[in-house]
């Protein structure tokens, strides 16, 4: 799947403010750098982005390296736990065996539920019959 994104970074590089547009399109990264001078207002930055969004002065395209965002360690631990709970640990064959065990468990569960319901109906009918025998005009 191709990732298309554009990132604008404005930072202070002594003694001027610099803006950099990084564009990733089809796995290729291009960049454009602009020196603003004094601290730019939001309107100046926005106008510059609109003017240079499709600029021809972009750098030659290079292979984009996917960066992993740094993540809070607690969030990373929670996400890993969710992933393991969803996917499980093991090889594909182990996961396939686990899936077949889960299907068998579901089948046993439905079968035992049906048997329990049949037994409950049978006992209810038996109780009704005994009740009628007790009230047989005596």
VMD Tcl script that builds the backbone (N, CA, C; Angstrom):
set m [mol new atoms 414]
animate dup $m
set s [atomselect $m all]
$s set {name element resname resid chain x y z} {
  {N N UNK 1 A 0.839 -1.159 0.000}
  {CA C UNK 1 A 0.000 0.000 0.000}
  {C C UNK 1 A 0.891 1.230 0.000}
  {N N UNK 2 A 0.669 2.146 -0.919}
  {CA C UNK 2 A 1.456 3.366 -0.988}
  {C C UNK 2 A 0.998 4.353 0.067}
  {N N UNK 3 A 1.971 5.026 0.637}
  {CA C UNK 3 A 1.678 6.027 1.647}
  {C C UNK 3 A 1.984 7.384 1.068}
  {N N UNK 4 A 1.023 8.272 1.106}
  {CA C UNK 4 A 1.214 9.633 0.658}
  {C C UNK 4 A 1.047 10.548 1.848}
  {N N UNK 5 A 2.066 11.365 2.110}
  {CA C UNK 5 A 1.964 12.284 3.229}
  {C C UNK 5 A 2.844 13.493 2.967}
  {N N UNK 6 A 2.528 14.562 3.672}
  {CA C UNK 6 A 3.324 15.775 3.588}
  {C C UNK 6 A 3.521 16.298 4.999}
  {N N UNK 7 A 4.741 16.686 5.312}
  {CA C UNK 7 A 5.063 17.181 6.641}
  {C C UNK 7 A 5.715 18.538 6.499}
  {N N UNK 8 A 5.279 19.479 7.320}
  {CA C UNK 8 A 5.893 20.809 7.359}
  {C C UNK 8 A 6.547 20.975 8.715}
  {N N UNK 9 A 7.810 21.349 8.695}
  {CA C UNK 9 A 8.551 21.579 9.921}
  {C C UNK 9 A 9.125 22.988 9.846}
  {N N UNK 10 A 8.818 23.804 10.848}
  {CA C UNK 10 A 9.407 25.140 10.963}
  {C C UNK 10 A 10.251 25.130 12.222}
  {N N UNK 11 A 11.547 25.468 12.073}
  {CA C UNK 11 A 12.434 25.445 13.226}
  {C C UNK 11 A 13.409 26.608 13.152}
  {N N UNK 12 A 14.021 26.874 14.298}
  {CA C UNK 12 A 14.973 27.980 14.397}
  {C C UNK 12 A 16.368 27.450 14.180}
  {N N UNK 13 A 17.024 27.966 13.135}
  {CA C UNK 13 A 18.406 27.604 12.850}
  {C C UNK 13 A 19.177 28.914 12.926}
  {N N UNK 14 A 19.897 29.104 14.003}
  {CA C UNK 14 A 20.491 30.399 14.329}
  {C C UNK 14 A 21.153 31.058 13.132}
  {N N UNK 15 A 20.818 32.237 12.725}
  {CA C UNK 15 A 19.965 33.270 13.301}
  {C C UNK 15 A 18.592 33.382 12.628}
  {N N UNK 16 A 18.195 32.408 11.797}
  {CA C UNK 16 A 16.938 32.522 11.051}
  {C C UNK 16 A 15.994 31.362 11.333}
  {N N UNK 17 A 14.728 31.561 10.986}
  {CA C UNK 17 A 13.741 30.482 11.020}
  {C C UNK 17 A 13.721 29.825 9.650}
  {N N UNK 18 A 13.652 28.500 9.641}
  {CA C UNK 18 A 13.700 27.729 8.407}
  {C C UNK 18 A 12.465 26.840 8.340}
  {N N UNK 19 A 11.893 26.720 7.136}
  {CA C UNK 19 A 10.771 25.823 6.927}
  {C C UNK 19 A 11.167 24.725 5.955}
  {N N UNK 20 A 10.750 23.496 6.244}
  {CA C UNK 20 A 11.066 22.343 5.390}
  {C C UNK 20 A 9.775 21.586 5.116}
  {N N UNK 21 A 9.504 21.353 3.821}
  {CA C UNK 21 A 8.378 20.507 3.433}
  {C C UNK 21 A 8.960 19.169 3.006}
  {N N UNK 22 A 8.463 18.088 3.612}
  {CA C UNK 22 A 8.844 16.733 3.201}
  {C C UNK 22 A 7.600 16.080 2.627}
  {N N UNK 23 A 7.707 15.580 1.418}
  {CA C UNK 23 A 6.573 14.929 0.771}
  {C C UNK 23 A 6.944 13.490 0.442}
  {N N UNK 24 A 6.113 12.551 0.913}
  {CA C UNK 24 A 6.319 11.129 0.619}
  {C C UNK 24 A 5.192 10.711 -0.308}
  {N N UNK 25 A 5.576 10.248 -1.473}
  {CA C UNK 25 A 4.590 9.837 -2.466}
  {C C UNK 25 A 5.094 8.568 -3.134}
  {N N UNK 26 A 4.359 7.469 -2.982}
  {CA C UNK 26 A 4.751 6.203 -3.607}
  {C C UNK 26 A 6.052 5.654 -3.061}
  {N N UNK 27 A 6.340 5.899 -1.786}
  {CA C UNK 27 A 7.562 5.372 -1.196}
  {C C UNK 27 A 8.794 6.183 -1.525}
  {N N UNK 28 A 8.631 7.341 -2.165}
  {CA C UNK 28 A 9.749 8.213 -2.521}
  {C C UNK 28 A 9.603 9.529 -1.770}
  {N N UNK 29 A 10.687 10.048 -1.207}
  {CA C UNK 29 A 10.665 11.269 -0.424}
  {C C UNK 29 A 11.319 12.406 -1.190}
  {N N UNK 30 A 10.639 13.555 -1.225}
  {CA C UNK 30 A 11.207 14.779 -1.780}
  {C C UNK 30 A 11.077 15.863 -0.733}
  {N N UNK 31 A 11.962 16.880 -0.792}
  {CA C UNK 31 A 11.965 17.919 0.234}
  {C C UNK 31 A 12.210 19.283 -0.398}
  {N N UNK 32 A 11.761 20.307 0.325}
  {CA C UNK 32 A 11.972 21.697 -0.094}
  {C C UNK 32 A 12.277 22.493 1.157}
  {N N UNK 33 A 13.342 23.312 1.118}
  {CA C UNK 33 A 13.768 24.100 2.276}
  {C C UNK 33 A 13.628 25.574 1.931}
  {N N UNK 34 A 13.165 26.359 2.927}
  {CA C UNK 34 A 12.992 27.796 2.726}
  {C C UNK 34 A 13.408 28.526 3.993}
  {N N UNK 35 A 14.209 29.596 3.830}
  {CA C UNK 35 A 14.621 30.408 4.969}
  {C C UNK 35 A 13.658 31.570 5.094}
  {N N UNK 36 A 12.977 31.666 6.256}
  {CA C UNK 36 A 12.014 32.737 6.478}
  {C C UNK 36 A 12.670 34.011 6.973}
  {N N UNK 37 A 13.734 33.912 7.700}
  {CA C UNK 37 A 14.337 35.093 8.312}
  {C C UNK 37 A 13.804 35.233 9.721}
  {N N UNK 38 A 13.071 36.339 9.976}
  {CA C UNK 38 A 12.475 36.538 11.289}
  {C C UNK 38 A 11.363 35.505 11.496}
  {N N UNK 39 A 10.916 35.391 12.759}
  {CA C UNK 39 A 9.889 34.408 13.070}
  {C C UNK 39 A 8.651 34.652 12.216}
  {N N UNK 40 A 8.249 33.659 11.402}
  {CA C UNK 40 A 7.111 33.884 10.508}
  {C C UNK 40 A 5.786 33.789 11.243}
  {N N UNK 41 A 4.816 34.568 10.783}
  {CA C UNK 41 A 3.455 34.463 11.301}
  {C C UNK 41 A 2.793 33.250 10.647}
  {N N UNK 42 A 1.703 32.777 11.235}
  {CA C UNK 42 A 0.996 31.615 10.687}
  {C C UNK 42 A 0.540 31.878 9.263}
  {N N UNK 43 A 0.095 33.095 8.975}
  {CA C UNK 43 A -0.387 33.426 7.631}
  {C C UNK 43 A 0.746 33.335 6.609}
  {N N UNK 44 A 1.961 33.768 7.007}
  {CA C UNK 44 A 3.102 33.692 6.083}
  {C C UNK 44 A 3.447 32.233 5.770}
  {N N UNK 45 A 3.439 31.401 6.807}
  {CA C UNK 45 A 3.757 29.983 6.613}
  {C C UNK 45 A 2.703 29.337 5.722}
  {N N UNK 46 A 1.435 29.632 5.982}
  {CA C UNK 46 A 0.345 29.065 5.196}
  {C C UNK 46 A 0.451 29.492 3.730}
  {N N UNK 47 A 0.726 30.773 3.482}
  {CA C UNK 47 A 0.865 31.260 2.105}
  {C C UNK 47 A 2.045 30.581 1.411}
  {N N UNK 48 A 3.146 30.390 2.135}
  {CA C UNK 48 A 4.305 29.733 1.540}
  {C C UNK 48 A 3.997 28.283 1.190}
  {N N UNK 49 A 3.276 27.588 2.076}
  {CA C UNK 49 A 2.915 26.198 1.804}
  {C C UNK 49 A 2.029 26.121 0.571}
  {N N UNK 50 A 1.023 26.991 0.484}
  {CA C UNK 50 A 0.131 26.971 -0.674}
  {C C UNK 50 A 0.881 27.257 -1.973}
  {N N UNK 51 A 1.833 28.195 -1.920}
  {CA C UNK 51 A 2.586 28.576 -3.113}
  {C C UNK 51 A 3.535 27.458 -3.557}
  {N N UNK 52 A 4.146 26.755 -2.592}
  {CA C UNK 52 A 5.199 25.791 -2.917}
  {C C UNK 52 A 4.779 24.337 -2.751}
  {N N UNK 53 A 3.500 24.087 -2.565}
  {CA C UNK 53 A 3.046 22.717 -2.341}
  {C C UNK 53 A 3.424 21.802 -3.504}
  {N N UNK 54 A 3.251 22.287 -4.717}
  {CA C UNK 54 A 3.593 21.496 -5.904}
  {C C UNK 54 A 4.783 22.104 -6.632}
  {N N UNK 55 A 5.726 22.643 -5.882}
  {CA C UNK 55 A 6.862 23.355 -6.482}
  {C C UNK 55 A 7.773 22.392 -7.245}
  {N N UNK 56 A 8.418 22.969 -8.279}
  {CA C UNK 56 A 9.366 22.184 -9.075}
  {C C UNK 56 A 10.739 22.156 -8.417}
  {N N UNK 57 A 10.963 23.003 -7.390}
  {CA C UNK 57 A 12.276 23.071 -6.761}
  {C C UNK 57 A 12.494 21.966 -5.729}
  {N N UNK 58 A 11.595 21.013 -5.670}
  {CA C UNK 58 A 11.760 19.927 -4.720}
  {C C UNK 58 A 13.028 19.153 -5.032}
  {N N UNK 59 A 13.629 18.591 -4.003}
  {CA C UNK 59 A 14.850 17.824 -4.184}
  {C C UNK 59 A 14.557 16.567 -4.999}
  {N N UNK 60 A 15.590 15.946 -5.552}
  {CA C UNK 60 A 15.363 14.677 -6.249}
  {C C UNK 60 A 14.797 13.643 -5.284}
  {N N UNK 61 A 13.960 12.777 -5.809}
  {CA C UNK 61 A 13.300 11.780 -4.962}
  {C C UNK 61 A 14.296 10.727 -4.505}
  {N N UNK 62 A 14.200 10.386 -3.236}
  {CA C UNK 62 A 15.014 9.311 -2.669}
  {C C UNK 62 A 14.071 8.305 -2.028}
  {N N UNK 63 A 14.594 7.123 -1.770}
  {CA C UNK 63 A 13.779 6.089 -1.148}
  {C C UNK 63 A 13.400 6.522 0.264}
  {N N UNK 64 A 12.129 6.493 0.572}
  {CA C UNK 64 A 11.660 6.917 1.900}
  {C C UNK 64 A 11.864 5.791 2.894}
  {N N UNK 65 A 12.381 6.125 4.041}
  {CA C UNK 65 A 12.555 5.170 5.120}
  {C C UNK 65 A 11.428 5.401 6.104}
  {N N UNK 66 A 10.662 4.353 6.372}
  {CA C UNK 66 A 9.554 4.493 7.331}
  {C C UNK 66 A 10.136 4.615 8.719}
  {N N UNK 67 A 9.779 5.713 9.365}
  {CA C UNK 67 A 10.241 5.928 10.730}
  {C C UNK 67 A 9.186 5.425 11.690}
  {N N UNK 68 A 9.641 4.729 12.691}
  {CA C UNK 68 A 8.740 4.329 13.755}
  {C C UNK 68 A 8.641 5.494 14.723}
  {N N UNK 69 A 7.422 5.909 15.001}
  {CA C UNK 69 A 7.250 6.998 15.952}
  {C C UNK 69 A 7.615 6.509 17.334}
  {N N UNK 70 A 8.277 7.373 18.091}
  {CA C UNK 70 A 8.562 6.999 19.461}
  {C C UNK 70 A 7.253 7.011 20.225}
  {N N UNK 71 A 7.087 6.025 21.077}
  {CA C UNK 71 A 5.817 5.859 21.748}
  {C C UNK 71 A 6.073 5.756 23.250}
  {N N UNK 72 A 5.145 6.242 24.012}
  {CA C UNK 72 A 5.198 6.113 25.453}
  {C C UNK 72 A 5.326 4.627 25.792}
  {N N UNK 73 A 6.254 4.254 26.666}
  {CA C UNK 73 A 6.453 2.829 26.946}
  {C C UNK 73 A 5.219 2.135 27.504}
  {N N UNK 74 A 4.422 2.859 28.288}
  {CA C UNK 74 A 3.209 2.234 28.826}
  {C C UNK 74 A 2.222 1.942 27.701}
  {N N UNK 75 A 2.088 2.876 26.754}
  {CA C UNK 75 A 1.191 2.663 25.613}
  {C C UNK 75 A 1.711 1.518 24.753}
  {N N UNK 76 A 3.037 1.462 24.552}
  {CA C UNK 76 A 3.615 0.381 23.742}
  {C C UNK 76 A 3.317 -0.976 24.382}
  {N N UNK 77 A 3.410 -1.046 25.719}
  {CA C UNK 77 A 3.134 -2.301 26.413}
  {C C UNK 77 A 1.669 -2.698 26.251}
  {N N UNK 78 A 0.751 -1.721 26.385}
  {CA C UNK 78 A -0.675 -2.011 26.216}
  {C C UNK 78 A -0.968 -2.470 24.793}
  {N N UNK 79 A -0.385 -1.781 23.806}
  {CA C UNK 79 A -0.617 -2.162 22.409}
  {C C UNK 79 A -0.088 -3.560 22.122}
  {N N UNK 80 A 1.091 -3.889 22.677}
  {CA C UNK 80 A 1.651 -5.229 22.475}
  {C C UNK 80 A 0.741 -6.277 23.097}
  {N N UNK 81 A 0.216 -5.987 24.278}
  {CA C UNK 81 A -0.697 -6.928 24.927}
  {C C UNK 81 A -1.960 -7.136 24.121}
  {N N UNK 82 A -2.510 -6.048 23.585}
  {CA C UNK 82 A -3.711 -6.169 22.736}
  {C C UNK 82 A -3.413 -7.002 21.501}
  {N N UNK 83 A -2.255 -6.758 20.897}
  {CA C UNK 83 A -1.879 -7.490 19.690}
  {C C UNK 83 A -1.745 -8.983 19.992}
  {N N UNK 84 A -1.096 -9.318 21.103}
  {CA C UNK 84 A -0.941 -10.727 21.464}
  {C C UNK 84 A -2.275 -11.365 21.794}
  {N N UNK 85 A -3.166 -10.604 22.442}
  {CA C UNK 85 A -4.478 -11.163 22.764}
  {C C UNK 85 A -5.270 -11.427 21.501}
  {N N UNK 86 A -5.119 -10.567 20.517}
  {CA C UNK 86 A -5.857 -10.709 19.263}
  {C C UNK 86 A -5.237 -11.804 18.398}
  {N N UNK 87 A -3.925 -11.761 18.239}
  {CA C UNK 87 A -3.237 -12.671 17.316}
  {C C UNK 87 A -2.777 -13.955 18.015}
  {N N UNK 88 A -2.296 -13.826 19.223}
  {CA C UNK 88 A -1.765 -14.984 19.923}
  {C C UNK 88 A -0.299 -15.196 19.607}
  {N N UNK 89 A 0.335 -16.011 20.411}
  {CA C UNK 89 A 1.754 -16.291 20.221}
  {C C UNK 89 A 1.886 -17.623 19.511}
  {N N UNK 90 A 2.850 -17.727 18.618}
  {CA C UNK 90 A 3.124 -19.015 17.984}
  {C C UNK 90 A 3.200 -18.908 16.480}
  {N N UNK 91 A 3.520 -20.057 15.895}
  {CA C UNK 91 A 3.636 -20.119 14.443}
  {C C UNK 91 A 2.241 -20.201 13.826}
  {N N UNK 92 A 2.197 -20.095 12.528}
  {CA C UNK 92 A 0.907 -20.171 11.836}
  {C C UNK 92 A 0.229 -21.523 12.066}
  {N N UNK 93 A 1.038 -22.594 12.099}
  {CA C UNK 93 A 0.444 -23.920 12.333}
  {C C UNK 93 A -0.148 -24.000 13.735}
  {N N UNK 94 A 0.541 -23.409 14.728}
  {CA C UNK 94 A -0.003 -23.403 16.074}
  {C C UNK 94 A -1.292 -22.595 16.140}
  {N N UNK 95 A -1.320 -21.475 15.423}
  {CA C UNK 95 A -2.530 -20.654 15.401}
  {C C UNK 95 A -3.675 -21.396 14.715}
  {N N UNK 96 A -3.353 -22.158 13.665}
  {CA C UNK 96 A -4.391 -22.931 12.981}
  {C C UNK 96 A -4.950 -24.009 13.902}
  {N N UNK 97 A -4.066 -24.673 14.644}
  {CA C UNK 97 A -4.532 -25.679 15.602}
  {C C UNK 97 A -5.389 -25.046 16.693}
  {N N UNK 98 A -4.981 -23.887 17.151}
  {CA C UNK 98 A -5.770 -23.195 18.173}
  {C C UNK 98 A -7.144 -22.828 17.633}
  {N N UNK 99 A -7.197 -22.431 16.358}
  {CA C UNK 99 A -8.475 -22.085 15.739}
  {C C UNK 99 A -9.378 -23.319 15.656}
  {N N UNK 100 A -8.812 -24.468 15.290}
  {CA C UNK 100 A -9.629 -25.684 15.206}
  {C C UNK 100 A -10.122 -26.098 16.597}
  {N N UNK 101 A -9.269 -25.961 17.624}
  {CA C UNK 101 A -9.711 -26.250 18.996}
  {C C UNK 101 A -10.848 -25.319 19.403}
  {N N UNK 102 A -10.747 -24.060 19.041}
  {CA C UNK 102 A -11.799 -23.094 19.375}
  {C C UNK 102 A -13.117 -23.454 18.682}
  {N N UNK 103 A -13.036 -23.899 17.422}
  {CA C UNK 103 A -14.257 -24.303 16.708}
  {C C UNK 103 A -14.885 -25.530 17.372}
  {N N UNK 104 A -14.074 -26.503 17.754}
  {CA C UNK 104 A -14.596 -27.689 18.451}
  {C C UNK 104 A -15.243 -27.301 19.778}
  {N N UNK 105 A -14.618 -26.371 20.493}
  {CA C UNK 105 A -15.179 -25.906 21.755}
  {C C UNK 105 A -16.539 -25.258 21.548}
  {N N UNK 106 A -16.658 -24.447 20.485}
  {CA C UNK 106 A -17.936 -23.801 20.187}
  {C C UNK 106 A -19.010 -24.847 19.858}
  {N N UNK 107 A -18.621 -25.876 19.072}
  {CA C UNK 107 A -19.577 -26.933 18.728}
  {C C UNK 107 A -20.037 -27.681 19.979}
  {N N UNK 108 A -19.088 -28.042 20.867}
  {CA C UNK 108 A -19.447 -28.711 22.118}
  {C C UNK 108 A -20.360 -27.832 22.961}
  {N N UNK 109 A -20.085 -26.555 22.981}
  {CA C UNK 109 A -20.880 -25.625 23.776}
  {C C UNK 109 A -22.326 -25.577 23.282}
  {N N UNK 110 A -22.520 -25.503 21.956}
  {CA C UNK 110 A -23.891 -25.467 21.423}
  {C C UNK 110 A -24.593 -26.803 21.657}
  {N N UNK 111 A -23.875 -27.910 21.490}
  {CA C UNK 111 A -24.468 -29.233 21.710}
  {C C UNK 111 A -24.890 -29.413 23.168}
  {N N UNK 112 A -24.029 -29.015 24.093}
  {CA C UNK 112 A -24.375 -29.170 25.513}
  {C C UNK 112 A -25.528 -28.236 25.887}
  {N N UNK 113 A -25.599 -27.057 25.287}
  {CA C UNK 113 A -26.723 -26.162 25.554}
  {C C UNK 113 A -28.034 -26.792 25.091}
  {N N UNK 114 A -28.030 -27.390 23.894}
  {CA C UNK 114 A -29.235 -28.051 23.380}
  {C C UNK 114 A -29.648 -29.207 24.287}
  {N N UNK 115 A -28.668 -30.007 24.735}
  {CA C UNK 115 A -28.982 -31.123 25.618}
  {C C UNK 115 A -29.555 -30.630 26.948}
  {N N UNK 116 A -28.987 -29.550 27.489}
  {CA C UNK 116 A -29.486 -28.982 28.732}
  {C C UNK 116 A -30.914 -28.501 28.579}
  {N N UNK 117 A -31.217 -27.847 27.437}
  {CA C UNK 117 A -32.579 -27.370 27.194}
  {C C UNK 117 A -33.560 -28.545 27.056}
  {N N UNK 118 A -33.166 -29.613 26.339}
  {CA C UNK 118 A -34.018 -30.795 26.204}
  {C C UNK 118 A -34.288 -31.431 27.559}
  {N N UNK 119 A -33.249 -31.542 28.385}
  {CA C UNK 119 A -33.418 -32.122 29.723}
  {C C UNK 119 A -34.348 -31.259 30.575}
  {N N UNK 120 A -34.216 -29.942 30.472}
  {CA C UNK 120 A -35.089 -29.050 31.241}
  {C C UNK 120 A -36.539 -29.198 30.781}
  {N N UNK 121 A -36.755 -29.308 29.458}
  {CA C UNK 121 A -38.118 -29.508 28.944}
  {C C UNK 121 A -38.693 -30.855 29.429}
  {N N UNK 122 A -37.876 -31.909 29.406}
  {CA C UNK 122 A -38.328 -33.221 29.848}
  {C C UNK 122 A -38.718 -33.193 31.326}
  {N N UNK 123 A -37.898 -32.561 32.138}
  {CA C UNK 123 A -38.206 -32.494 33.566}
  {C C UNK 123 A -39.438 -31.640 33.831}
  {N N UNK 124 A -39.618 -30.573 33.051}
  {CA C UNK 124 A -40.808 -29.739 33.203}
  {C C UNK 124 A -42.053 -30.552 32.873}
  {N N UNK 125 A -41.997 -31.316 31.752}
  {CA C UNK 125 A -43.136 -32.162 31.364}
  {C C UNK 125 A -43.410 -33.211 32.457}
  {N N UNK 126 A -42.374 -33.779 33.046}
  {CA C UNK 126 A -42.533 -34.766 34.113}
  {C C UNK 126 A -43.201 -34.133 35.341}
  {N N UNK 127 A -42.773 -32.933 35.709}
  {CA C UNK 127 A -43.396 -32.240 36.845}
  {C C UNK 127 A -44.862 -31.940 36.574}
  {N N UNK 128 A -45.176 -31.519 35.336}
  {CA C UNK 128 A -46.560 -31.222 34.974}
  {C C UNK 128 A -47.424 -32.497 35.074}
  {N N UNK 129 A -46.871 -33.607 34.600}
  {CA C UNK 129 A -47.608 -34.867 34.625}
  {C C UNK 129 A -47.891 -35.292 36.074}
  {N N UNK 130 A -46.885 -35.193 36.955}
  {CA C UNK 130 A -47.082 -35.542 38.357}
  {C C UNK 130 A -48.139 -34.645 39.001}
  {N N UNK 131 A -48.110 -33.379 38.645}
  {CA C UNK 131 A -49.079 -32.439 39.202}
  {C C UNK 131 A -50.502 -32.801 38.802}
  {N N UNK 132 A -50.657 -33.189 37.531}
  {CA C UNK 132 A -51.994 -33.587 37.049}
  {C C UNK 132 A -52.466 -34.863 37.718}
  {N N UNK 133 A -51.525 -35.808 37.965}
  {CA C UNK 133 A -51.899 -37.059 38.635}
  {C C UNK 133 A -52.378 -36.796 40.073}
  {N N UNK 134 A -51.782 -35.841 40.730}
  {CA C UNK 134 A -52.184 -35.514 42.091}
  {C C UNK 134 A -53.583 -34.915 42.149}
  {N N UNK 135 A -54.001 -34.212 41.130}
  {CA C UNK 135 A -55.296 -33.537 41.106}
  {C C UNK 135 A -56.285 -34.300 40.225}
  {N N UNK 136 A -56.329 -35.592 40.357}
  {CA C UNK 136 A -57.157 -36.382 39.488}
  {C C UNK 136 A -58.535 -36.653 40.114}
  {N N UNK 137 A -59.059 -35.700 40.764}
  {CA C UNK 137 A -60.381 -35.840 41.337}
  {C C UNK 137 A -60.388 -36.464 42.696}
  {N N UNK 138 A -59.354 -36.595 43.346}
  {CA C UNK 138 A -59.335 -37.191 44.681}
  {C C UNK 138 A -59.386 -36.164 45.732}
}
mol reanalyze $m
mol bondsrecalc $m
mol representation Tube
mol addrep $m
